[in-house]
Amino acid sequence: MQQLSTIDEVLARLEAILADAQAHGKRTGYFAALYNKVTAAVKDGIAKGTFEDGPRMARLDVLFASRYLDALDCWENGRPLTDSWKAAFEASRHSSPLILQHLLLGINAHINLDLGIAAVETMGNQPVDGIHIDFNSINAILGSLTNEVIREIDHMSPLLSLMGLHANRTDSLLVQFSIGNARDGAWCFAEELGKAKGEAVAALIRQRDQDIARLAAALTHNSGLMRFTLWVIRLFEWGNARKVIGELKGRSKKFFSAKEL
């Protein structure tokens, strides 16, 4: 895939992915629709001067997005990719996961693996601590827009509230998944990665990828009453991927600046 250098190029690539996904009914378009909104929100925040360092945030955004876009390109063309993203994309081949699960699988790979790597790459030879504020800002935007999209998929998944029956389950990552926790874990990973040298860098990334891939499996594999509940929810959820993508693209028009989060 052609290397991207600006947020506008990222947005153009996302629009092309969405057009293709909607035309062919690809569930990979679910996360792409959410991420398109996140990228547009970052661009809007930079224009308003709401980040600590606008140009640096632009670099972070491009590097961050490029990891997702590269992974999708590799998966679609049969090239090796991270286990974390492979798990998310492979799930898109199946109709059984909920819309919510598809979104969380993408978020899991992108925050838990990609964000720490992108933060270190953005800072180069400088300490990664310098980007902590903007690191949290991009997480806040992703978290806010994700929560908004989840609220707005109720009409596409009218029984999604049944998930609340399992609110006290501590053994289900699907119930307990938290973007805040993912952010904190991603920052710890970024700090560890920023201190690593030589072969230790690749080793840390490989181990992190394996760990996050296991979390992806936990997001989709459930048992007992939880599995039955998900089956019931899925019975009444929209199954037409083209229609779902169209709704996800058309909703959540509000963009958030860092100061609003």
C-alpha positions in Angstrom: 0.0 0.0 0.0 1.2 3.5 -0.8 2.7 5.2 2.2 0.4 7.9 3.7 1.8 11.3 4.9 -1.3 13.4 5.7 -4.6 13.1 7.5 -6.4 14.0 4.2 -4.8 11.0 2.6 -5.9 8.8 5.5 -9.5 10.0 5.1 -9.4 9.4 1.4 -8.2 5.8 2.0 -10.9 5.3 4.6 -13.6 6.6 2.2 -12.4 4.1 -0.5 -12.5 1.2 2.0 -16.0 2.2 3.1 -17.2 2.4 -0.5 -15.8 -1.0 -1.3 -17.1 -2.5 1.9 -20.6 -1.2 1.3 -20.6 -2.3 -2.3 -19.6 -5.8 -1.4 -21.2 -6.2 2.0 -17.9 -6.6 3.9 -18.2 -6.4 7.7 -14.7 -4.9 7.8 -16.6 -1.7 7.0 -18.0 -1.5 10.5 -14.8 -0.5 12.2 -13.8 1.6 9.1 -16.9 3.6 9.5 -16.1 4.3 13.2 -12.5 5.1 12.4 -13.4 7.5 9.6 -15.2 9.6 12.2 -12.3 9.4 14.6 -9.9 10.6 12.0 -12.2 13.4 11.0 -12.5 14.4 14.6 -8.7 14.5 15.0 -8.4 16.7 11.9 -11.1 19.0 13.3 -9.3 19.2 16.7 -6.0 20.1 15.0 -7.6 22.9 13.0 -9.1 24.3 16.2 -5.8 24.1 18.1 -7.2 21.9 20.8 -4.2 19.5 21.0 -0.9 20.1 22.8 1.0 19.9 19.6 -1.0 20.0 16.4 1.7 18.9 13.9 2.8 16.1 16.2 -0.7 15.0 16.6 -1.0 14.9 12.8 2.1 12.6 12.7 0.7 10.4 15.4 -2.7 10.1 13.7 -1.1 9.2 10.3 1.2 6.6 11.9 -1.6 5.2 14.0 -4.0 4.9 11.1 -1.4 3.5 8.8 -1.0 0.5 11.0 -4.7 -0.4 10.7 -4.7 0.4 6.9 -1.6 -1.6 6.3 -3.0 -4.6 8.2 -6.3 -4.5 6.2 -4.3 -4.3 3.0 -2.2 -7.3 4.0 -5.2 -9.3 5.0 -7.1 -8.6 1.8 -4.0 -9.5 -0.3 -3.0 -12.6 1.6 0.2 -11.2 3.2 1.4 -11.7 6.8 -0.1 -9.4 9.4 -0.3 -9.1 13.1 -2.3 -11.8 15.0 -4.4 -9.1 16.6 -5.7 -7.7 13.4 -6.0 -11.1 11.8 -8.4 -12.1 14.5 -10.5 -9.0 13.9 -10.6 -9.4 10.1 -11.2 -13.2 10.2 -14.2 -12.5 12.4 -15.6 -10.3 9.6 -16.0 -13.4 7.5 -18.7 -14.7 9.8 -22.3 -13.5 10.5 -22.4 -14.7 14.1 -20.5 -11.9 15.9 -22.6 -8.9 16.8 -22.0 -5.5 15.3 -20.6 -4.5 18.8 -18.2 -7.4 18.7 -16.8 -6.4 15.3 -16.3 -2.8 16.6 -14.6 -4.0 19.8 -12.3 -6.4 17.9 -11.0 -3.5 15.8 -10.6 -1.3 18.9 -8.8 -4.1 20.7 -6.2 -4.4 18.0 -5.8 -0.7 17.3 -5.5 0.6 20.9 -3.9 -2.3 22.6 -1.3 -3.0 20.0 -1.1 -0.2 17.4 -1.3 2.9 19.6 1.8 2.3 21.7 3.9 1.5 18.7 2.6 4.6 16.9 3.4 6.8 19.9 7.0 5.6 20.1 7.5 6.0 16.3 6.1 9.5 16.5 8.5 10.6 19.2 11.6 9.0 17.5 14.6 9.4 19.7 12.8 11.6 22.2 11.2 10.2 25.4 7.7 8.8 24.8 6.5 10.7 28.0 6.4 13.8 25.9 3.4 12.7 23.9 1.3 11.4 26.9 -1.3 14.2 26.8 -2.0 13.9 23.1 -1.9 10.1 23.5 -4.8 10.4 26.0 -6.5 12.9 23.7 -6.7 10.5 20.7 -7.9 7.8 23.1 -10.6 10.1 24.4 -11.9 10.9 20.9 -12.0 7.2 20.0 -13.7 6.4 23.3 -16.3 9.1 22.9 -17.2 8.3 19.3 -17.3 4.6 20.1 -19.7 5.1 23.0 -21.8 7.3 20.8 -21.9 4.7 18.0 -22.7 1.9 20.5 -25.7 4.0 21.8 -26.9 4.6 18.2 -26.7 0.9 17.1 -29.6 0.1 19.4 -32.1 0.5 16.5 -29.9 -2.0 14.5 -29.6 -4.3 17.4 -32.8 -3.8 19.4 -32.1 -6.4 22.1 -28.5 -5.3 22.8 -29.6 -4.1 26.2 -29.9 -7.8 27.2 -26.1 -7.6 27.6 -26.9 -5.8 30.9 -28.1 -9.1 32.3 -24.5 -10.1 32.5 -23.1 -6.8 33.9 -21.7 -8.5 37.0 -19.8 -11.2 35.1 -16.1 -10.8 35.6 -15.2 -13.7 33.4 -16.5 -12.1 30.2 -14.2 -9.7 28.4 -17.1 -8.7 26.1 -19.0 -7.4 29.2 -15.9 -6.0 31.0 -14.1 -4.5 28.0 -13.1 -0.9 28.7 -11.4 1.6 26.4 -10.0 3.3 29.5 -8.4 0.1 30.6 -7.1 -0.5 27.1 -5.7 3.0 27.0 -3.8 2.5 30.3 -2.4 -0.8 29.1 -1.4 0.7 25.8 0.5 3.5 27.6 2.4 1.0 29.8 3.3 -0.8 26.6 4.4 2.4 24.9 6.7 3.2 27.9 8.2 -0.3 27.9 8.7 -0.2 24.1 10.2 3.3 24.3 13.0 2.0 26.6 13.7 -1.1 24.5 16.7 -1.3 22.1 17.6 -3.5 19.2 16.1 -6.9 19.0 14.2 -6.4 22.2 11.8 -4.0 20.3 10.6 -6.7 17.9 10.4 -9.2 20.7 8.2 -6.9 22.8 5.9 -6.3 19.8 5.5 -10.0 19.0 4.7 -10.8 22.6 2.2 -7.9 22.9 0.6 -9.0 19.6 0.1 -12.6 20.9 -1.4 -11.3 24.2 -3.8 -9.0 22.4 -4.8 -11.8 20.0 -5.8 -13.9 23.0 -8.0 -11.0 24.2 -9.6 -10.9 20.7 -10.5 -14.6 21.1 -12.1 -13.8 24.5 -14.2 -11.1 22.9 -15.8 -13.6 20.5 -15.8 -16.9 22.4 -18.5 -17.1 25.1 -20.3 -20.0 26.8 -23.4 -20.9 28.7 -26.0 -18.3 29.3 -23.9 -15.6 27.8 -23.6 -17.5 24.6 -27.4 -18.0 24.5 -28.0 -14.3 25.2 -25.7 -13.3 22.3 -27.6 -15.7 20.0 -30.9 -14.1 20.9 -29.5 -10.6 20.4 -28.1 -11.7 17.0 -31.5 -13.0 15.9 -33.0 -9.5 16.0 -29.9 -7.6 14.8 -29.6 -6.3 11.3 -27.8 -8.8 9.2 -27.3 -6.8 6.0 -23.8 -5.5 6.1 -24.4 -2.9 3.4 -27.3 -1.5 5.4 -25.3 -1.5 8.6 -22.4 0.3 7.0 -24.7 2.9 5.5 -26.1 3.6 9.0 -22.7 3.8 10.7 -21.5 6.2 8.0 -24.6 8.4 8.3 -24.7 8.7 12.0 -22.5 10.3 14.7 -21.9 13.5 12.8 -20.7 15.4 16.0 -17.0 15.6 16.2 -15.3 16.2 19.5 -12.3 18.4 20.3 -9.8 17.4 23.0 -11.2 20.2 25.3 -14.7 18.7 25.2 -13.6 15.3 26.3 
